[in-house]
Amino acid sequence: MLKKIEKKDIYFMLGVVLLLVFVHFPLLSQNIISADILLNNAFYNGYSWEISLGRFGLFIVGILKSFLSFPPLDFFVSSILVSMILYLLFDLFDVKSIFSKIFITLIFISSPIISATLLFHYCSIAYFLAFLFSILSLYTYYHFSNKWLRILVPAGCIVISLSIYQAYLSFIISLFVIYHLFLIIQKKIDYKKCFFYFVPLFLGIISYFICMKLSLYVFHIDMASYSNANKIGISTILNFPSKIVESYKLFYQFFFQDTIMKNHYFHNNLLHFLLIIMLFITIFSSFYQKKYSKKEIAVILLILLLLPIFFNSVIFVIDEAKLQLLMSSSYLLLPFFVIHNCSRRWEKILISIILIVLIRNYVIQDLSTYSTLQNKFQTYYTIIGNAISKDGDSLDKKYALIGHLPKVESTLSKVYDSNYGYVADEDLFWDEYHLRKLGFERFVSEYYGLNVSYADSDTISSVEEHLDDKLIYEYQDVIVINLNYLK
């Protein structure tokens, strides 16, 4: 049976919303440039494009929202969904400890993974819905008593989740593994019930692929090559051995390198290492407190060894998938499990010290990222405004944006960077999108209320071959903004 929501649960969810507002307040108070330069856009019509990526669920969410996107409302609804996600996780894992609830909530709220999802505000509601339904796929399986409901409802939840973003396959699989690892440690595992979950899991995955093909047929759209969406399929499993190696590389990069998110600024790599050490300490502490058979110990150790594969399981389905924060929700389950599995006082003291510093670092990185994005907005807004006002006939001409905003050397790192935030892949996160092609036209339309045209690729190439040592100048009826001049 599903648990009845009580007054204390409502208070908890309200508290989560307030904490999210406190940590991520710049998303409500500042003009910032998000990854697609759409943060303050009131209308988003890109959902048809998402269908070509196999994300037809985003289109359905778009219909429900009338394709309108208001950042404060998106943030508020997303915050409610995050609170529901935490509520379901606590109920699923039967989290009773106040210690566990506090630290799990704080690590979730401050995580760059949540921050990166909120930055895609026009899709954040949909993404958190996918997150929520990923949990519901396992939650309903264990809370429904009817056999058919235990198959069809979880399968339906999986279809909804994958139709919004296929990357949540990793979270679905990782949640299944972490939950049953917890049951094994608690000696509550029902192996028959555990393995029967593969029925709704595979039914959901197969149903998603069928629905995806139908959506492409109905809308007469071909599968796009962007983000390797056209490489989604069973055939990618043929690369199984190389994917296993890649999974461990991604696990290492996520926690210890600056490839997926910045880890060296505040020594997050060391904190992540200590967190993983605490994972093994809590496991071996459980071995000491309870008697386990050799088979149970072997299963537990095998699961721990294979965690990188589960956390990155989406790469086994999408060939050449490039892991980024938006696709990394499964990694939130590691600190969740470590915190929840702490039972002794000295374990809680150690993990508290690690988490307090890590949460502090995450909050700084979140706010620094927002600050950098706000500064980028202000710089672009000023420069483009000057370019438009430079010539009275400028609206009849085309524009070209050359180069990138300058980077400054960090005092905390030998690596050249422009902020202390979490963004590691700048080419992916903002340089790829910032004011190129439709991005420039959209920016001018949103913030100046003017319609201008961006130069074509051939013209851009010609401009790059004849750069002038000026910030703003005209070249063959093209108004050029040369950001390299600022370096």
Phi and psi in degrees as a GROMACS rama.xvg file:
@    title "Ramachandran Plot"
@    xaxis  label "Phi"
@    yaxis  label "Psi"
@TYPE xy
-73.6003  141.599  LEU-2
-73.0329  138.543  LYS-3
-78.1313  131.938  LYS-4
-74.0991  124.295  ILE-5
-100.719  173.834  GLU-6
-61.8742  -39.1393  LYS-7
-64.9643  -30.6217  LYS-8
-69.0728  -37.9073  ASP-9
-65.3429  -41.6015  ILE-10
-61.5672  -40.7175  TYR-11
-61.592  -47.7515  PHE-12
-64.5814  -35.9929  MET-13
-64.6128  -40.3741  LEU-14
-62.019  -39.67  GLY-15
-62.7154  -43.2749  VAL-16
-60.7284  -44.5902  VAL-17
-64.8181  -39.5401  LEU-18
-65.3205  -39.6151  LEU-19
-62.8538  -40.6426  LEU-20
-62.6428  -42.3152  VAL-21
-63.6392  -46.9157  PHE-22
-73.5709  -39.6488  VAL-23
-109.19  29.3933  HIS-24
-56.4386  -34.2979  PHE-25
-56.7573  -24.9496  PRO-26
-67.0993  -20.945  LEU-27
-100.021  -25.2851  LEU-28
-106.554  -14.3142  SER-29
-121.708  154.902  GLN-30
-85.8049  112.787  ASN-31
-130.471  158.803  ILE-32
-95.4783  119.416  ILE-33
-88.3556  -174.946  SER-34
-60.0269  -31.1441  ALA-35
-112.068  16.968  ASP-36
52.2794  47.707  ILE-37
-129.655  12.9535  LEU-38
-58.991  -38.7322  LEU-39
-105.423  20.6262  ASN-40
-82.2522  132.199  ASN-41
-92.1382  -7.50748  ALA-42
-142.33  126.549  PHE-43
-121.785  119.802  TYR-44
-114.136  26.3426  ASN-45
-91.6152  3.959  GLY-46
-66.9153  -30.0227  TYR-47
-64.7328  -33.0838  SER-48
-64.7792  -36.1157  TRP-49
-64.4385  -28.2536  GLU-50
-60.3845  -37.9598  ILE-51
-69.1684  -12.0592  SER-52
-97.5422  5.37091  LEU-53
82.6481  12.4063  GLY-54
-107.462  57.3219  ARG-55
-65.6904  -21.5904  PHE-56
-62.4377  -32.4245  GLY-57
-64.1717  -36.3317  LEU-58
-65.4863  -40.1828  PHE-59
-65.0786  -42.8226  ILE-60
-62.0521  -38.0536  VAL-61
-59.9494  -41.383  GLY-62
-62.2969  -43.9512  ILE-63
-62.6312  -30.9417  LEU-64
-91.9778  2.1811  LYS-65
57.6041  27.2247  SER-66
58.2329  23.3895  PHE-67
-98.0916  145.525  LEU-68
-140.803  103.61  SER-69
-109.067  113.944  PHE-70
-49.3456  -48.3068  PRO-71
-60.5046  -41.181  PRO-72
-69.6691  -41.0338  LEU-73
-59.1449  -43.5053  ASP-74
-64.0826  -43.5068  PHE-75
-64.1583  -47.0302  PHE-76
-64.9775  -41.384  VAL-77
-61.0997  -38.8296  SER-78
-64.0944  -40.2283  SER-79
-62.5  -41.3868  ILE-80
-65.0904  -39.3496  LEU-81
-62.2491  -41.2605  VAL-82
-63.8665  -36.9844  SER-83
-69.0222  -35.7479  MET-84
-60.9079  -47.3768  ILE-85
-65.5253  -39.9659  LEU-86
-59.4711  -45.8456  TYR-87
-66.1193  -40.1334  LEU-88
-63.55  -43.0263  LEU-89
-63.6062  -38.8679  PHE-90
-72.2679  -40.8697  ASP-91
-61.872  -44.9549  LEU-92
-90.3932  2.43165  PHE-93
54.7834  50.4417  ASP-94
-78.1174  115.814  VAL-95
-109.761  -30.6563  LYS-96
-63.9965  129.609  SER-97
-62.6677  -38.7615  ILE-98
-55.2716  -49.9357  PHE-99
-64.7958  -43.8682  SER-100
-61.9509  -42.3313  LYS-101
-64.7209  -51.1061  ILE-102
-73.1267  -34.7935  PHE-103
-64.6747  -43.7238  ILE-104
-61.1649  -45.7085  THR-105
-66.9555  -39.3914  LEU-106
-70.139  -33.9709  ILE-107
-67.1191  -51.1103  PHE-108
-61.9482  -38.8987  ILE-109
-85.8346  -12.7029  SER-110
-59.2536  135.032  SER-111
-57.2628  -23.1285  PRO-112
-64.5438  -45.4299  ILE-113
-67.2168  -41.3694  ILE-114
-60.3939  -46.6267  SER-115
-62.4746  -34.4845  ALA-116
-69.3156  -41.0591  THR-117
-64.8209  -30.273  LEU-118
-64.4929  -30.0119  LEU-119
-85.619  63.3756  PHE-120
-60.5482  -32.3975  HIS-121
-72.0759  -14.4344  TYR-122
-120.068  -2.33216  CYS-123
-61.6531  -39.4428  SER-124
-60.1969  -45.6996  ILE-125
-64.0485  -43.4802  ALA-126
-64.0055  -41.1692  TYR-127
-72.1943  -27.2871  PHE-128
-64.49  -41.9206  LEU-129
-61.6118  -41.3733  ALA-130
-59.2284  -47.6664  PHE-131
-62.9106  -45.5156  LEU-132
-70.44  -25.6259  PHE-133
-61.8957  -41.9072  SER-134
-70.3915  -40.6612  ILE-135
-62.4246  -27.1938  LEU-136
-60.8088  -37.4867  SER-137
-88.7743  -35.7025  LEU-138
-62.0253  -48.5524  TYR-139
-68.2797  -31.3542  THR-140
-60.4252  -39.5716  TYR-141
-91.4573  -8.42562  TYR-142
-109.715  -11.4598  HIS-143
-94.1625  138.912  PHE-144
-94.5602  -27.5788  SER-145
-69.4936  129.605  ASN-146
-60.22  -43.1471  LYS-147
-70.5442  -37.7003  TRP-148
-64.8417  -34.797  LEU-149
-69.7614  -14.4619  ARG-150
-99.1165  -50.9318  ILE-151
-73.9688  -42.2321  LEU-152
-66.5198  -49.7376  VAL-153
-59.2732  -39.4282  PRO-154
-62.5308  -41.26  ALA-155
-63.4258  -39.534  GLY-156
-62.803  -38.8877  CYS-157
-65.5859  -42.1275  ILE-158
-60.0981  -46.081  VAL-159
-61.4913  -45.9305  ILE-160
-61.9948  -49.9037  SER-161
-69.1794  -29.4974  LEU-162
-69.7928  -20.2005  SER-163
-88.494  -45.5373  ILE-164
-158.742  118.315  TYR-165
-64.1944  -20.641  GLN-166
-61.8239  -20.6662  ALA-167
-73.9359  -2.08623  TYR-168
-60.3339  -38.63  LEU-169
-60.969  -41.0499  SER-170
-68.9924  -40.2046  PHE-171
-58.9855  -47.3431  ILE-172
-70.0692  -43.1732  ILE-173
-64.8511  -39.3533  SER-174
-62.3816  -42.8904  LEU-175
-58.3868  -45.2793  PHE-176
-68.3635  -48.5754  VAL-177
-63.2448  -40.3342  ILE-178
-63.6776  -43.1419  TYR-179
-77.2687  -24.9196  HIS-180
-63.4858  -42.7405  LEU-181
-61.9339  -41.7912  PHE-182
-65.2346  -37.302  LEU-183
-64.3359  -45.3848  ILE-184
-62.9883  -36.6636  ILE-185
-83.2562  -0.705863  GLN-186
57.8463  41.5116  LYS-187
-120.713  10.7582  LYS-188
-72.1942  135.285  ILE-189
-114.824  99.1184  ASP-190
-63.0969  -33.7393  TYR-191
-63.8705  -45.8187  LYS-192
-67.6396  -36.2957  LYS-193
-60.3565  -52.9196  CYS-194
-73.8222  -22.7036  PHE-195
-67.8321  -19.5087  PHE-196
-61.4616  -22.5257  TYR-197
-64.3076  -22.3539  PHE-198
-64.5352  -57.6584  VAL-199
-66.0721  -29.0171  PRO-200
-63.1171  -53.2771  LEU-201
-69.5515  -34.9215  PHE-202
-61.8329  -41.8933  LEU-203
-65.7966  -43.7115  GLY-204
-64.6336  -45.8605  ILE-205
-64.3221  -41.8655  ILE-206
-63.2989  -36.7879  SER-207
-61.9546  -47.3594  TYR-208
-60.9445  -38.7705  PHE-209
-65.1522  -46.6081  ILE-210
-63.6812  -36.6558  CYS-211
-63.1172  -45.6638  MET-212
-63.5784  -39.095  LYS-213
-64.7534  -39.586  LEU-214
-64.6703  -38.1389  SER-215
-65.8057  -39.0365  LEU-216
-68.8225  -44.6666  TYR-217
-63.4679  -40.9325  VAL-218
-93.1358  2.8005  PHE-219
53.8859  49.7317  HIS-220
-120.822  139.238  ILE-221
-89.23  152.356  ASP-222
-64.9007  129.627  MET-223
-78.7664  155.108  ALA-224
-89.2509  -8.92645  SER-225
-61.0672  134.755  TYR-226
57.416  24.0201  SER-227
59.837  30.6019  ASN-228
-62.3381  -32.1235  ALA-229
-74.5602  -2.37051  ASN-230
-105.691  15.5692  LYS-231
-75.9805  125.331  ILE-232
167.704  170.266  GLY-233
-68.0004  -27.2557  ILE-234
-60.4896  -26.1664  SER-235
-67.4428  -18.3576  THR-236
-64.793  -19.6372  ILE-237
-62.4568  -21.3054  LEU-238
-91.456  25.455  ASN-239
-51.1792  -51.3363  PHE-240
-58.7203  -45.3962  PRO-241
-67.0868  -31.4439  SER-242
-67.4836  -34.5878  LYS-243
-62.2978  -46.6172  ILE-244
-62.1567  -42.6361  VAL-245
-62.8405  -35.4421  GLU-246
-60.4718  -44.2776  SER-247
-69.5494  -33.2764  TYR-248
-64.6026  -43.8394  LYS-249
-65.2561  -39.3847  LEU-250
-60.4363  -44.8698  PHE-251
-65.6938  -42.6495  TYR-252
-64.5911  -40.1595  GLN-253
-63.128  -45.2963  PHE-254
-90.7367  -23.5609  PHE-255
-125.885  -15.423  PHE-256
-113.472  178.972  GLN-257
-103.03  30.3095  ASP-258
-86.7278  -44.0252  THR-259
-100.301  -42.6266  ILE-260
-145.181  155.86  MET-261
-70.6277  125.724  LYS-262
-118.535  -16.8683  ASN-263
-90.3437  -19.385  HIS-264
-52.0299  -55.4183  TYR-265
-113.84  25.2973  PHE-266
59.5189  38.8472  HIS-267
-63.1817  -28.4546  ASN-268
-60.5474  -38.8857  ASN-269
-68.7871  -41.1548  LEU-270
-65.2049  -38.8191  LEU-271
-64.6545  -38.108  HIS-272
-62.3393  -44.7581  PHE-273
-64.6061  -35.0197  LEU-274
-63.8797  -41.316  LEU-275
-68.8277  -37.615  ILE-276
-59.9022  -41.9132  ILE-277
-64.9234  -30.8487  MET-278
-58.3935  -48.1551  LEU-279
-71.3093  -34.5335  PHE-280
-62.8929  -45.6726  ILE-281
-65.5834  -35.164  THR-282
-66.0341  -49.5754  ILE-283
-68.3766  -27.7407  PHE-284
-65.5391  -37.2024  SER-285
-64.8977  -37.8795  SER-286
-60.3315  -36.4626  PHE-287
-73.1492  -36.5496  TYR-288
-80.1128  -31.5208  GLN-289
-124.499  156.209  LYS-290
-92.3203  121.542  LYS-291
-117.846  146.578  TYR-292
-73.6918  163.547  SER-293
-60.948  -35.143  LYS-294
-64.2578  -43.5914  LYS-295
-64.8319  -42.8461  GLU-296
-62.5822  -41.3485  ILE-297
-64.2595  -41.3885  ALA-298
-64.1465  -43.9997  VAL-299
-62.3975  -46.4807  ILE-300
-66.6237  -35.2676  LEU-301
-65.5783  -42.6767  LEU-302
-61.1151  -43.9197  ILE-303
-60.3801  -41.2978  LEU-304
-65.0294  -33.0762  LEU-305
-94.5172  2.43621  LEU-306
-53.3722  -42.6795  LEU-307
-58.0997  -33.57  PRO-308
-69.4147  -43.1044  ILE-309
-66.0021  -43.3033  PHE-310
-62.9698  -26.9179  PHE-311
-116.218  26.5475  ASN-312
-63.1552  -19.5014  SER-313
-64.046  -26.5335  VAL-314
-70.1735  -14.6477  ILE-315
-78.4029  -14.3836  PHE-316
-107.849  -36.6033  VAL-317
-105.764  112.394  ILE-318
-67.9713  138.14  ASP-319
60.124  27.2221  GLU-320
-64.4076  137.185  ALA-321
-106.213  112.736  LYS-322
-67.4765  132.289  LEU-323
-137.009  172.696  GLN-324
-57.2174  -36.8962  LEU-325
-62.3923  -22.6816  LEU-326
-102.181  9.83335  MET-327
-108.845  21.1298  SER-328
-57.9346  -29.5229  SER-329
-62.0517  -27.2508  SER-330
-68.9756  -18.34  TYR-331
-67.1515  -20.0449  LEU-332
-74.3278  -20.7823  LEU-333
-68.2994  -55.2985  LEU-334
-62.5025  -32.3256  PRO-335
-57.7104  -48.6942  PHE-336
-67.4715  -42.7387  PHE-337
-59.8839  -46.936  VAL-338
-62.8456  -46.3918  ILE-339
-69.3859  -26.4393  HIS-340
-88.5513  -4.70988  ASN-341
-70.0441  128.018  CYS-342
-124.969  -32.1698  SER-343
-90.1328  155.559  ARG-344
-62.8483  -44.3221  ARG-345
-66.1709  -30.931  TRP-346
-65.7827  -42.7853  GLU-347
-65.7869  -35.5927  LYS-348
-65.9812  -45.5083  ILE-349
-63.8091  -47.5914  LEU-350
-68.1111  -30.5552  ILE-351
-63.524  -44.2826  SER-352
-61.8097  -45.5732  ILE-353
-62.1554  -46.3234  ILE-354
-71.148  -37.1769  LEU-355
-59.7861  -45.0588  ILE-356
-67.7438  -41.9286  VAL-357
-66.0472  -42.5503  LEU-358
-63.5828  -43.0482  ILE-359
-56.796  -45.1474  ARG-360
-64.3388  -42.7251  ASN-361
-60.8009  -43.0159  TYR-362
-63.306  -43.3284  VAL-363
-60.2419  -43.3016  ILE-364
-66.2859  -40.1652  GLN-365
-59.1854  -52.1443  ASP-366
-66.8289  -35.16  LEU-367
-66.6255  -38.5563  SER-368
-62.3133  -45.8016  THR-369
-62.399  -40.211  TYR-370
-63.4439  -42.3805  SER-371
-63.5924  -41.9715  THR-372
-66.5227  -35.7364  LEU-373
-67.2898  -40.441  GLN-374
-64.3904  -38.9479  ASN-375
-63.9237  -40.9646  LYS-376
-59.6521  -48.1956  PHE-377
-63.4065  -38.6588  GLN-378
-64.7909  -49.0362  THR-379
-61.73  -43.3417  TYR-380
-60.8873  -42.9706  TYR-381
-67.9786  -47.5595  THR-382
-65.2326  -44.8215  ILE-383
-67.3132  -37.5774  ILE-384
-60.0236  -41.0341  GLY-385
-65.4387  -38.254  ASN-386
-66.08  -39.4954  ALA-387
-69.2135  -40.0302  ILE-388
-83.0636  -6.47596  SER-389
-67.2598  -33.5628  LYS-390
-135.619  130.966  ASP-391
-62.8467  -25.4337  GLY-392
-98.6311  16.9163  ASP-393
-64.2368  -27.3649  SER-394
-69.9152  -20.3863  LEU-395
-88.7844  -1.83837  ASP-396
-109.294  167.297  LYS-397
-93.0357  160.186  LYS-398
-119.951  150.664  TYR-399
-138.607  129.489  ALA-400
-109.084  119.343  LEU-401
-115.776  141.449  ILE-402
80.8018  -166.714  GLY-403
-135.97  159.029  HIS-404
-63.2189  145.273  LEU-405
-67.7946  151.473  PRO-406
-106.735  148.379  LYS-407
-114.087  154.334  VAL-408
-76.7701  127.379  GLU-409
-72.1174  141.634  SER-410
-78.3385  -13.426  THR-411
-101.424  -3.0182  LEU-412
-154.09  150.205  SER-413
-77.727  -12.4729  LYS-414
-76.6502  135.428  VAL-415
-74.8034  127.624  TYR-416
-157.659  166.809  ASP-417
-110.025  5.12743  SER-418
-165.51  173.267  ASN-419
-107.55  24.5792  TYR-420
-81.3203  -168.371  GLY-421
-96.2781  -9.09773  TYR-422
-66.4961  121.27  VAL-423
-100.659  -45.0504  ALA-424
-98.3638  85.7889  ASP-425
-65.8047  -34.3858  GLU-426
-59.8745  -37.7359  ASP-427
-78.4957  -42.6899  LEU-428
-77.7751  -44.7583  PHE-429
-135.171  -31.876  TRP-430
-65.652  -31.5314  ASP-431
-67.7225  -35.049  GLU-432
-98.8997  -30.3026  TYR-433
-59.8204  108.742  HIS-434
53.9685  40.1748  LEU-435
-112.454  138.226  ARG-436
52.3213  -119.161  LYS-437
-64.2242  -24.7964  LEU-438
-61.7417  -42.5103  GLY-439
-66.02  -48.5283  PHE-440
-61.4856  -38.8644  GLU-441
-67.7508  -40.3422  ARG-442
-61.7746  -48.5915  PHE-443
-64.9455  -38.6611  VAL-444
-65.3967  -41.9892  SER-445
-73.2305  -42.9119  GLU-446
-99.8305  -14.0601  TYR-447
-122.361  -12.0257  TYR-448
68.3382  27.253  GLY-449
-120.559  149.417  LEU-450
-104.138  116.882  ASN-451
-128.192  167.941  VAL-452
-117.357  140.865  SER-453
-95.4077  144.048  TYR-454
-66.0503  152.016  ALA-455
-77.4513  172.084  ASP-456
-62.8412  -36.9572  SER-457
-65.4434  -41.521  ASP-458
-65.6874  -40.4525  THR-459
-59.4443  -43.7264  ILE-460
-61.3882  -41.7962  SER-461
-64.4194  -40.4541  SER-462
-63.61  -42.3488  VAL-463
-64.9279  -24.7869  GLU-464
-81.6842  -14.7662  GLU-465
-130.84  54.8616  HIS-466
-71.9266  141.856  LEU-467
-107.614  151.973  ASP-468
-83.0725  59.9907  ASP-469
-141.462  158.087  LYS-470
-77.3095  -44.6781  LEU-471
-132.171  125.906  ILE-472
-156.161  170.498  TYR-473
-110.146  135.25  GLU-474
-137.113  111.719  TYR-475
49.8718  56.5867  GLN-476
61.4697  20.8809  ASP-477
-118.681  125.7  VAL-478
-84.5833  114.901  ILE-479
-99.949  131.448  VAL-480
-110.665  108.08  ILE-481
-100.055  94.895  ASN-482
-67.5949  -20.8427  LEU-483
-63.3899  -21.5228  ASN-484
-63.3578  -26.9347  TYR-485
-78.1064  -11.7016  LEU-486
